[in-house]
Each structure stands twice: as C-alpha cells, then as structure tokens.
Amino acid sequence: MQGFSRENCEVKVFDLRASLSELHSLPCADQTIEALRQVSGDRCLTASKDGHIRAVSLPAPKVLLERRSTKIGAAGYTALGVSASGTALCAWVGPEGVGLELLAWDDLRLEHQPQVLATT
C-alpha cells in the first residue's frame, strides 16, 4: 500500500550552493506530483495524479496555468517529457488503460493553454 503526503503536492526550490537549503515552496496539486520538468530558466511543467498539467514560474513558484486532461477516463498523469521547443509528451492512466497526449505551447513562457497535437 502506498502512502500519501501533502509534501508530494508541492513544488520546492532549493539552493544547491547552500547545502540544499529550501528557498521557496508552493502546494500546487491536489494529488501527488508524478513528474516535474524544467522548460526554461524560470518555467517548469508538472504532471500530477489529479489529472492536471501545470505551468509554474520560478524561483518563487507560482502556478501560471492548469490544464486538465480532456480524455474521458483519464484519472491522472504519470509521466512527462519536454523538448527544448516547449512540446510536452504526457502519459496518463485511468480505469480504461493508459494513453499519451502531445501538447505544444506557442512560447516557453507557458502562460497560455497548449495546443493538443495528438492523443491516444
């Protein structure tokens, strides 16, 4: 049986030069964040079990946008891969199985909803 911790729903920023001291944190998901990928120097994407992809600004985390999976039966995201151009491949799982979504943003600021390029 897996446990659940509210701490797994936060984006945290650490100072690697100061023996990993925590600089900022932000609770930004209702369920565990399964993946976090930095897109640019001040932006990252998260994928969580609550079925959302979130764009977060850094270093003081702030949620810029949320995108809930539009796929019927998608329970939550389990993995996330991001290219240098801002295209993201997101894996989800639900009661009917697993699937993928290919999302693309107009720019790396991630302030607008992405375009869905493909889905399974």
C-alpha distance (Angstrom), angle and dihedral (degrees) to the residues before:
residue distance angle dihedral
M1 . . .
Q2 3.80 . .
G3 3.77 120.7 .
F4 3.79 127.7 -135.9
S5 3.78 126.9 -134.8
R6 3.82 127.7 -177.1
E7 3.80 85.5 -140.9
N8 3.83 88.3 70.4
C9 3.83 88.4 62.6
E10 3.81 94.5 62.2
V11 3.78 134.6 91.5
K12 3.80 108.2 -139.1
V13 3.80 129.1 -167.9
F14 3.79 118.6 -154.9
D15 3.80 133.5 -169.2
L16 3.79 103.9 -126.8
R17 3.81 91.3 -167.9
A18 3.81 93.4 59.1
S19 3.81 100.5 55.2
L20 3.80 93.8 -84.4
S21 3.78 98.0 -56.3
E22 3.81 111.3 175.7
L23 3.81 112.4 -115.5
H24 3.80 102.1 177.8
S25 3.79 141.0 -4.3
L26 3.78 135.3 -174.3
P27 3.81 129.2 -171.5
C28 3.80 100.5 -136.9
A29 3.81 107.9 155.0
D30 3.78 135.2 60.2
Q31 3.79 92.1 -144.3
T32 3.81 135.4 25.1
I33 3.80 118.5 -50.3
E34 3.80 104.0 -125.5
A35 3.82 98.2 -175.3
L36 3.79 139.4 14.9
R37 3.80 122.7 -173.2
Q38 3.79 126.1 -178.6
V39 3.82 110.2 -131.8
S40 3.81 99.7 -178.3
G41 3.79 138.3 -10.9
D42 3.80 92.8 -73.5
R43 3.84 105.1 21.7
C44 3.78 136.1 69.9
L45 3.80 138.1 171.8
T46 3.79 125.4 -136.2
A47 3.80 129.5 -162.5
S48 3.79 117.7 -159.3
K49 3.77 141.8 -176.5
D50 3.82 89.8 -112.2
G51 3.83 88.4 75.1
H52 3.80 98.0 -105.1
I53 3.77 136.0 123.6
R54 3.81 108.4 -156.1
A55 3.79 130.6 -166.6
V56 3.80 110.9 -145.6
S57 3.80 129.0 -169.7
L58 3.81 120.2 -140.0
P59 3.04 157.3 -110.0
A60 3.83 90.8 22.9
P61 3.82 97.4 33.8
K62 3.79 116.5 -122.3
V63 3.81 125.3 166.5
L64 3.81 108.0 -120.6
L65 3.80 97.7 -179.6
E66 3.77 142.8 -8.2
R67 3.76 125.2 -148.0
R68 3.78 119.2 -168.5
S69 3.77 116.2 -156.7
T70 3.78 110.6 -100.3
K71 3.79 91.5 -158.2
I72 3.80 110.7 113.1
G73 3.78 109.7 -120.7
A74 3.82 95.8 20.3
A75 3.78 105.0 139.9
G76 3.77 99.8 178.5
Y77 3.77 147.3 -27.4
T78 3.78 117.9 -96.6
A79 3.82 104.8 177.3
L80 3.79 141.7 17.6
G81 3.78 134.0 -166.0
V82 3.81 123.5 -175.2
S83 3.81 130.9 -165.0
A84 3.81 124.9 -147.3
S85 3.82 89.2 -105.5
G86 3.82 93.7 59.7
T87 3.79 98.5 -100.5
A88 3.80 113.4 139.9
L89 3.80 130.9 -161.0
C90 3.80 109.0 -155.5
A91 3.81 125.7 -169.5
W92 3.79 120.2 -154.5
V93 3.77 135.3 -176.9
G94 3.78 130.6 -155.4
P95 3.78 142.2 156.7
E96 3.81 91.0 -74.7
G97 3.80 95.7 50.6
V98 3.79 137.0 -92.5
G99 3.78 134.6 -40.9
L100 3.78 146.0 173.3
E101 3.79 134.5 -128.5
L102 3.80 125.4 -164.4
L103 3.81 110.4 -153.1
A104 3.81 129.9 -176.1
W105 3.79 130.5 -165.4
D106 3.82 124.1 -153.5
D107 3.80 90.6 -129.4
L108 3.79 140.5 -0.5
R109 3.82 92.6 -101.5
L110 3.85 86.3 82.9
E111 3.81 92.1 -154.6
H112 3.82 96.2 131.5
Q113 3.78 131.8 58.5
P114 3.80 112.9 -89.0
Q115 3.76 126.5 -115.2
V116 3.82 114.8 -112.6
L117 3.81 105.8 -127.1
A118 3.81 97.2 177.0
T119 3.78 141.3 -12.0
T120 3.80 137.0 -176.2
